[in-house]
């Protein structure tokens, strides 16, 4: 991973490079950023940069022996720690037992999130953790001399998954660092981390990825046109994983179609057609219905904002916008709250296994009444 492959975060990259050039590298750093913001790719790019033995010009060279090993995450002075599960009947669990899978997963997607990792190691139903054996392993590895690099780098991904014994042991190492050792902890939240550990770390806090950076990445990496990339970037809140999800899902336009049709029929109070609509939605199953109703609540909120001309707040896709430009005049402060409440109520009833068709029909009757309501 190189800095140039990490989406956005230009200021942070510049800072990291400067501190390396001025030889002010903190021996224990925490890359703190929500999933999808790129904390792991940034830590990997930084580690690669520190170890690069070629000509570094704002990034690692990419061609020296160190860089080549880093691309496969097999540099002998790079140590990888991440949450694992205890194998069936096994007592000991350390990252090295899973390192091939981890490398493969991260090379395929450096923006890997924890749930994807757990899926990879079939741990969906188990709680992964960084166990105390791991800290012993780190101590052992750090007592060996460095092989090829000026630095020994330990990356601890999802450091908040360290259990207390592991954290306490790690603390001792952080308190008495070996020269040339750099710990890069990567974490989505500090909630469960020991304050004593936190106080030892220099925190590199990642904000969500900038909208423009995300848009450009979607265009360059995924071939999206400017408009489509822009609308997905706006809806993703600076989360690359969310953007990928949105990109893959075609449900968005299905939901918009269904919502638009529902509102049109309610406005006309065309109940024979509404019955057809209800039957069609009823066939999709509860999960899909709940998702759809959630979508409707979002659309009502967005349309109210459009109506109030708070357009800079709007996070609609182009398609949604085309529809909402005409529709938003029907959603105003006099009815938006009540309509949204009806959708919430329907969601609640569907969740509690009420008879779907009746719930949806009732929703239509209430919406038909409210949509005509004056401001
Ligand atoms: Zn290099």
Boltz pocket constraint, residues with backbone or C-beta under 6 A from the ligand:
constraints:
  - pocket:
      binder: B
      contacts: [[A, 48], [A, 51], [A, 52], [A, 53], [A, 54], [A, 55], [A, 60], [A, 61], [A, 62], [A, 63], [A, 64], [A, 65], [A, 66], [A, 67]]
      max_distance: 6.0
